[in-house]
Structures are given as structure tokens and as C-alpha cells.
Amino acid sequence: MKLVKVKGIQIILNDYFILLLLAYGMLGVFPQALLVFAVVLSHELSHSYVAQKAGLKVKEVELFPFGGVARLGGVLEYNPSLEIKVAFAGPLSNFFLLFLGFLAHRYLNWSGYFWQLFQTINLTMGLFNLLPAFPLDGGRILRALLSHRLGVAEATYRTSLWGKYCALGLALLGVVGLYLGLCDLNILVVAIFIYYAASKQEEANLYVFLLYLLKKNKEFNDQEVLGVKKLVAFNNATIKSVLPKFSPGKYHIVTVLTREGRIQGEITEHQIVDALFTKGSSCGLGKLL
């Protein structure tokens, strides 16, 4: 359900979030649900604000029962420094609200149940989102850091895998907690959400990477000068085996060797990208010389 627009950003309530609000209303805890809603919205709008300041268009923010997604009109994955800033803005907003809550408690005497709930929500959301597992903010920060060394495709695969492991660990804790009466079903729902989001990102990895390759020439033309990253591969290595090694912000030159270790020639990034769309990803590098 579409709510309102905030600085051109469409706020959308996921159907499951609406059902959750209705359920909370029936249970008599609707004000608590609204407080959670406000904190989650603030978290996502913080991501959006930093992205907009960097020149990216933010299409919409969709709020789910246990988090939100800010949909950007750009390929953020291939600007690691910007991805770190955008990702960290969410937890930082929670820590800022936590600090404001502390000031309100100390100087305005705000206390009681809702103050404790406000502080708990912000502390939990801020720390939880810094876990180094995709799709959490910490996972996005880790992917940006790893992408320089591993390439974006491999970094996304690893952080998505860690996201799945994190989800399975949460699910196990949830089952044990339910058995011991220490928690409710919320932790299991969060685990399912994280596993689903990590799986979807893993599936979309190839599509996003191809989109980036199509825009790479524009990046080169805009910046005019890029740092060079050199790779070495045997002549029977395929295009699809070398592409995941490409790092953002770099121009790649691949030195092609024979099995005996003799240099057969060099291939530029332009040649490899062109060959991807004309000869296919299974084409050997030696055939491009």
C-alpha cells in the first residue's frame, strides 16, 4: 500500500506489514507497533538521504514487518566508497536516536516503558544491522571492502552465503529460544527474511554485473583516467572465469599465457566485454588474441 512521498521518495507499506499492524491493534499493542514503524522508517530514510546527496535517485522505500528496503535508481554495488556511506547511514541514525533518547531521559525526564522500548529498538536495530552478512548493512559494508580484492561478483557471493549462514544460525537460536520459552516467533521470521533476501541477491548477481559492464564505458569516459588492475590467465580460461575478478573503479588488462608459461598477448577490458556479447561467456581468452 502506498502511503506518502517524502522528498520525492514513495513510502510503501508491504501487505505483511499491514497485517502485522492489524494484529498488533487486535492485541492492544498498536502504539508499540507505530514506534517500531517510525524507527524503521527513519533508518531507511537515512539510507535514502545519503544516496540522494550523492546524486542517486531513490525510487521508493518499502517497509516490511522486520525491516525495510530502499530501492535506488543506480548500481550502488560498483561504487564501494559510496555503498559504505549509504549502508552505514542506517545504523548511524539508530545510534543518533539512541543518543537523543538518552538526552531526553537526562534533561527532560522522559522515562518509563516507551522510553525503554525506544532505546531497545534503536540499539537492537543498529547493532543487528552491522552484522557482516548480506542483506544487512554490515554485509553491504563488507562487500564493498572485499570488492577491491575479490571483485564485486565474488564479494557478493560470499556475503550472500554468510547471510544464509547467519539466517540459519538465527533460526537455530529461535528454535532453542522457543523451546526454552526465552523468545517468540519474531526471530524465526527475521531469519526467513534474511535467508530469502540473501538468496534473491545471489540470483540477481549476474544480472547486476552485466548491467555494470554495459555502463563501464560510460564510467571510463566520465572519469577519463582510471587505475589499472592487471590479471594473468591461461589461454584456455573463459570469459566467464575472468569477469568475476573485475573490481570497481579499475580498468583491467589481462595477460594471456600458454600452458608452458609463455606470454601469448594482452587483452583489454573493452575487448573482453565486447566478446562477452558477441562470442558468449564460454569463449576462451586465447581466441580473442
N, C-alpha and C positions, 0 to 999 in steps of 0.2 A: 504494500500500500504506500503510495506517495504522500509524504507529509508536506513539507515546505522547502523552499530554496533558501540556502544561506550563502550569500556572496556567489550566486550562480551555481551552487552545488545542490543537486537534488537529494534530499534526505528520504530514504525508503525504509519502511518497516517490513522486514521479512514476515511472511504469513505465520511462521512458527513463533516469532516474537510476539505477534498479536495474540496468538493462542496462549502464550505464556503470561502475558499481561492480564488476559481474561481469567486465567486460572488463579493468578495471584489475587485478583479482585475478589473472586469467589472465596478464597481462603482468608480474606481480610487483611492482606499484607500489600495492598496496592501502592501505598506511599513508598514502601521499601523498593518495590519494583521500579517506580518512577525515579528513585535516586540512582539505582543501578543504570537505568536508561540514560540519565543525564551524564553520568561519569563515562559510560561507553561512548556516547556521542561526542563528548569533549575530547576523548582520546583520539577518535577518528578524525575529527575536525582539525586537530593539531597536525596530524599527518598531512591533511589536505592543505592547510595554511602554508606549511613549509614547501610543499610541492608547487603550489601556486606562485609563491615568492621566487621560485627557481624557474618560472616560466612554463611549467607543465599545466595542462588543462585537467581539472578534476571534474569528471562527468557526474559522479554520484557517490553517495555513501549509503551502503545498505547495512542495517543493523540486524544481527542475528541474536538468538537468545543468550549466547555467551561470548559475544564479541561483535566486530564489525569489519567491513571491507570497504576501503576507499578505492574506487576504480579510476585510474589515471589515463589520460589520453596520450600516453607516451611509453616508450620502452625503458623503464627506470632501471632494469637489471643491468644495462650496459653503461651506466654511469655510476660506478661504485661509490665515489665520494658523496654523490647526491643521495644515493639509496641509503647510505648510513645516516645522513642527516634526517631524511624523511622518516626512516624507521625509528630512530631514537627519539623523535619528537613526541611519539605517543606515550612511552613510559615517562619521559620528562614531564609531560603535562600532568601525569598522575602524581609524581613526586612534588610538583609545584602545588597541586591541590592539597596534597598531604601537609605541606608546609603552611598553606593558608588555613587549613583546619587547625593546625597547632596554634597559629597566631590567634584565631578566633576563640580557641579554648582558653588561651592565656589572658588575652586582653578584653574579650567580650563575654567571657564566662559561658561560652557555648559548651554544653556537656550533655550527658545522658545518652540514651540509646541511639538516636540518629547521628550524633557526633561520632560515637564509636563505630557505627556502621559505615559512615562516610570515610573515616580513616582506614578501616579494614578493607573496604572495596578498593581504594586507591593504592594502598600498599600491596595488596594481593595482585591487582591487575598490573601494576608497574613492575614488580619482581617477576611475575609469571611470564610476562611478555618478553623479558630479557633472556629467557631460556634459549640456548643456541640450537633451536630446532625449527625448521620451516613448518607452518607459515607464520610462526610467531616473529615479533620484531627482532628478537635476538638471532633468530635463524637468518633473517634478511641481512642483518649486520655481518654475521659470519660469512654468508655467501659473498657479500661484497668484498670482504677481506681475502677470501680464498680465491676469488675470480682472477686476481692478478697472477697468481701462481699456477692455478689449475685450469683456468679458462672458465667462462660462465656456465657452459653446459655441464661440465663435471662438478663444479661447485654447487649448482642447483640440484644435481642428482644426489650428492652427498648430504646436503642439508635437508632435502626432502626425505631421504632414508632415515636420517636422525629424527626427523619429525614423526615418522611412523613408529620408530622405537620409543620415542617419548610418549606417544599416544598409547602404545601397548603397556608401557610402564604405569601410566596414569590409570589405565583400565584395570590393571592388576591391583594397584593400590585401592581403587574404588571397590573392587570385589571384596578385598580383605576388610576395608573400612565398613562396608555394608554388613558383612558377616559379624564384625565386632561391634556394630552399632555406633561407629565413630563418625560416619558421614552419610550423606544421602545420595540420590541418583545423579546429582549435578556433575560430579567428577567423571562419571561414565559418559554422560552426554558431551562434555568437553573433550574427552578422549576420542569419541567418534568424530566430532567436528574436526579435530586436528588431523586425524588419520585421513579423513575424506579430503581435506584441503591439501595435504601433502601429496596425496595420490593424484589429485587433479593438476597440481603444479608439475608433477613429474610427467604426466601425459602431455601437458602443453609445452614442455620444454623445447621440443623440436620445432614447433610452430613459432615460438617466440624467437628462437635462434635464427630461423630462416628470415623472419621479419627484420631482424637486426642486420643480417647480411645484405638484404635489399637496400637498407638505409646506410650501409657502411660507406659507400662512395660519397654520399652527402656529408657524412661526418668528416671525411678526408678533405672535401672541397671547402667546407666551412672553416676548418682549423688550418688548412694549408700545410701544416707541419705536424707530423706525429712521430712519436718514438718508435723505434724498430725492435721487433722481437724475432729472433732467428730460431728456426726449428730445423731439425735434421731427421730425415726419414729415408727408408729404403725405397727403391723404385717400384716395388710391388705393393707398397702401402696405398690404401684407397683414400679418396677424398673424405669419406665419412669418418675415417680414423684420425685425420689431421684437423678437421674443423673444430672438434670439441676443445682443442688446445688453444684456440684463438682467445686472446684476452682483450678486454675492452680498453679503448684508448691507445691501442698499439697497431702498427702496420706490420704484417707478417711476411717474412721471406723464408721459404723452405728450401734447404739444401738437400738435393736428392742423391743418394749413394747407391752404388751397386752392392750386391751381397759381399763382394770382395773388399768393400770399403773405399772404392774409388769414387770421387765426385763426378757425377754424371751431368749436373747442371743445377740451376736455381729456378724456382717458380715463385712468382709474386702472389700476394693475396688476391689481386684482381683476376689473375689467371685461374686461380682455384675456384673463386666464386663464380666466374663465368662458366667454367667447365661443369660446375655443380648443376647448373640449369640447362646445359646443352648436352652433356655426356652422361650425367647421372652420378649419384654419390658412390657407386661401386667402381668408378673408373680409377685405374692405377695412376699414381703420380708420374711414373716413367713415361706414360703415354702423352703427357702434357708437354714434354720437352721437345 
